Amino acid sequence: MDDLAHYIENWTDLPVVNRTTLPGLYTVNTRGWRPMRLPPPPPNGSGTVDFTQLPSIGAVLGRLGLELRREEATVPIYAVEHIERPSTY
């Protein structure tokens, strides 16, 4: 479930925390879902893709018995302040 939560983060643009207590690995196959934010149309103007026929990410997860809920929480943030190449001996 941690892998699924990490994957979903890429599509929600928000941190996703696994609050299930499900252990083990699972194979998950789903349909695609509607983008949460649509990208800008291509410069040539031929970007007429109809996303309305796709379900929301919440509907897809609901079919798996999962729920995506928005909550306020503190999550760790790591900042890299300095990087150096290793010295060669």
C-alpha angles and dihedrals in degrees: 000000000000089000091051092049090050091049093049090054088070091060101039099046086222133094111268118205122200106232095168121105093216112135126201137035125300136194109227123190119178141157118259119270136221114273114254090219121021117226119237115274117265117267093251091059097235096117099117102142115153110222095170092093092061121089122240119261088250091057092049092050091045090061087058092050092254130122130208109210129180112230137165110243143145114255127183118259121195122203122195105217101174138016127186133179112247114258116248120228 
